[in-house]
Each structure stands twice: as structure tokens, then as C-alpha cells.
Amino acid sequence: MSDSKIAAYLAEHPKMTGVLFTMMMILSQAGTVIATNGNGSPGP
């Protein structure tokens, strides 16, 4: 999709802008949580 098609779609569906923004925020937070909890601990 070109940028103009995406812009036109978002102009026709303004609620989708909020949905996409919320999804991006959740994904960025999830990445941080996974990176923090992904640390391994040394074995016994």
C-alpha cells in the first residue's frame, strides 16, 4: 500500500487511527517486558 492509500483509509476511518496507536503502544511495552524478563540466570 502506498502512503496516500493509507492516509485516505485513515481519513475515512478515524477510529482506526486510535486503534493503530494503541496497538503500537502495547507492542512497544510488550517488547520492553520481554527484554527485561528474558535475562537468563546461571545454572546451579
Buried (B, 14 or more C-beta within 10 A) or exposed (E): EEEEEEEEEEEEEEEEEEEEEEEEEEEEEEEEEEEEEEEEEEEE
